[in-house]
Amino acid sequence: MKEVAFQISGLSIHWYGILIATSVLAAIGIALIEARRRGENTAHVMNMALIVVPLGAIGARLYHVIDQWDYYMQNPAMIIGGQGLGIFGAVIGGALGLIIYTRWRKLGTLCWLDIVAPGLILAQAIGRWGNFFNQELYGYPTKLPWGIYIDPAHRLPGYESFSHFQPLFLYESLWNLLGFVVLMSAGRKFYSRLRDGDIFLLYVIHYSIGRFFLEGLKLDVWTLGGIPTARWITGFAILAAIAVIIFQHYKQVSR
């Protein structure tokens, strides 16, 4: 596992960056397919990306900095120059960018959230492999045959004597890939029964369920009240998304 893929004129190109760029392109490609299928103007996808992608990146970085604030408080220069992204921040920042664009162009925000959701979860499935090359996002030590070897330099304090760990990046990647199949299938199979926003809410539920359980295997997590912060976020997200879906469909039936 090498972090650097290759070098160009002394500039190191990292696998993490390559995979993040690939995930963004995949998300845009799927959004184009979904927009065309729904009869929407595909030009909005590329224009929207100019706002959504930068705000998603800013949100991802901000979440990571808050998550690791003890480190960044001691190393403030690394807030801008360091590495690390947080998916919750990326989703919030990207969603904000989408809302800004759709309100500006007078488009249906919920419809466009549905359009981008399948590509978003596919992007997450791809992007998680960047953690493989960085030797990060691993769980507790394991003797399972698929346990991942972590170099001593990348082992967390207290776990230096262990060599193989739970590959959480792999678990999440596979879960997200399943989510991509579920969202794409649901959007086609149940199209006539869905309301705007249902696909995005299904994304929230699917991803949050997987992340909620995986947090129990994760080392060195940000906690609130002794509970991983990601569990607070995903638990609330699951309940809120289910409530909104029930409300939307109940309102439709009661009319």
N, C-alpha and C positions, 0 to 999 in steps of 0.2 A: 504494500500500500504506500504509494508516494503521493504527497500532496500536490507536487508540481507535475503537470502533464508534459510541458515542453517550454522552451525558452526562445524568445525572438529578440535579437539584438540586446541581450542582457535582461530583457523583461520576462519575468516568470509568469507563466499562465497556469493557474491552479485548476485542478479538477473540480473543486467546489464552484468556482466561477463559471466553468464550462457547463456544469449541470444546472446551475441556477439560470443561466442564459437559455439553455435547452428547455427548461421547464416553462419559462416565460413564453418562448416561441410555441411550445405545445399548447399552452393555455390560449394563446391568440388563435392558433389554428383551429382548435375545437370550438372556440367562440364564433369563428367565421362559419363553421359548419352548422352550428346551432342557429345562428342568426339567419342564414340562408334557408334553413328548414322551416323557420317560423315566418318567412316572408319579410324579414326586416332588412333594412339597408346595411349591407356589410361594411360600407365605408365608415360607419359609426364605430366598428370594432377597432380599427386602426387609430382613429381619432381619439377614442376613449382611452386607448392604451397609453397615449402620451400623458394622460393625467393619472390614470389608475396605477401604472407601474411605478412611477417615481414616488407617489404618496404611499404605495404599498411598501416600497423599500425603506422610506423614512419611518413608517410605523413599525416595521419589523426591527429596525435598528433601535428605535426608542424603547420598545418592549424589552429587547435583550439588555440594554443598558440599565433599565430599571430592575430587571431580574438579577443582574450581576452588579448592583450598585456598590456593594462593599469593595469590589475590585476597582470599579471606575472612580470611586471617591478618592482612592489612593493613586490612581493613574488617570487623571482627567484628560490628558493628551490623547489617550487611546479611545475616547468616546467617538471621535471622528475618524481616527486612523486605524482603529482596531477591527477585528473580525467578530462575526456573530450576528444572527438574525433570529427573531421570534415570530412564529407563524401567526399568533393571535394579533400581534401588532400589524402584520402584513395584511391580514383579512380586514381589520378595522380601517387601516389607511386606504387600502384598495377600495373598500365599500364606500368610504367617504368620497374618493375620487369619482366613483361611478355615480353617486348621488349628485355630485356637483355637475357632472357632464349631462346626465339625463334631465336634470332640472333646467339647465341652460338651454338644451336643445329640445325641451318639452317632449321628452320620451317617457315611456312607462318604466319607472325605476324597478318595480318588482319583476316585470318581464325581462329586463336586462340582467337582473340578478340571476334569474333562471338560466339565461343564455351563458353567463360566464361560470356558473357553478361547476359543471362537469369538467371544464378545462382547468379550473382552480384545483380541484382535488387530484386530477392527473398530474398537474404541475408539482403538487406536494409529494406525490409518489416518486416522481423523478428526482426532485430536489433533495430528498432524504438520502440519496446515494452519495451526495457530497459529504455527509457525515461519515460515511464509510472511509473515504480517502483522508479525512481529517482525524480519523480515529476518535470520534466523539459520539454522543448520544448512545451510550451503551449502558446496560443495566448491571445488576448484581453478578458476582462471579458465578460461573456455571460449569458443569462437566458435560452438558448436553453436546451431542456431536456437531451441532451447528453453532456452538459458541464461537465468538470472534476473538482472535488473538489481538491484544493491545500491547504496543511497545511500552516498556517501562516508563519512558518519558511522558507518555500520555495517560498513565494510570493516576487516578485520583488519590489524594492522601489517605492512608489507611488501607489501601488495596494494592500496595506495591508488590506483595508476595503472590498475588494471583495473576494468572496469565490470560485466561479466557473468560469472556463476559457475555451476558445476554445481548444479542444484536437488536436493540430496540429500533434502530433506524430501519432494519429489514422488516420487523413486525409492522411498523407504521406504514412503510412503503406498500406492503402487500395489502394491508387494510384499506389504504387509500385507493389502490388499484381496483380492489373489489368495489369500493364506493363509486369509482368512475363507471364501472359496468352497470351498477345499480341505477345511477342517475341517468345514464344514456338510455337504458332499457325502460325506466319508468317514464321518461319524457316521451317515448314513442308508444309504449303499450297502453298507458293510461292518459294520453294527451287530452281526450275529450272530458275527462273527469277531474283534471287538475285545474287549480286556480293559479293566477299569477303569484309567484313567490313560493309555491309549494316545492319546486325542485331545489331552490336555495335552502329552504328550511329542512328539506330532507338531507341536504349536504351537511348542514349544521348538526343535525341529529347523528348522522352516520359517523362523521369525523369525531364528534365529541364523545360518543360511546367508546370508540377505540382509544382515544387519548386519555379518557378517564381511567380506564383499566391499566393502560401502559404506565401511567404515573406511579403505580404501585411497584413497578420494577426499576424505576429510575433512581440513580444516585444523585446526591447533591442538588436537591430541588428547592425552589423558592416556596416557602410555606407561610400560611396565615393561620394562626390558631392551631399550629401543629398539623395542619392538613395542607397538602400540596396546593399552591395557588391555582394551578391548572385544573385541579379537580373542582375547586369552587367555580371557576369560569365555565368549564364544560358541563358541570352538573346544572348550573343555572341555565346555560344555553339549551340543553336538552329539554328541560321543563318549559322554558319560554317558547321554544320552537313548536313543541307539541301543542301547547295552549293556543298559539296563533293558528296552527293548522285546524284544530278543532273549531275555533271561533269562526274562521273563514268559511268552513264547510257547513257549519250550523247556520250561519247567516244566510248562506246560499239556499239551504233547504227551507228555511223559515219564510223565504220570500214568496 
